[in-house]
């Protein structure tokens, strides 16, 4: 999930846009580590409501500020 957040930051993507890019771009899927043959791209509710994702995002923001 942290890598998905980085994609959103680097490419200025919203949740729906990053989901679409994960389906369209093999390079982004490879970076995130998703194999669409075994699992789908994370959906908006799962990525937006995950407590683990929220803590990872706050951790990443603190690291970038240093």
Secondary structure, 3 states (H helix, E strand, C coil): CHHHHHHHHHHCCCHHHHHHHHHHCHHHHHHHCCCCCCCCCCCHHHHHHCHHHHHHHHHHHHHHHC
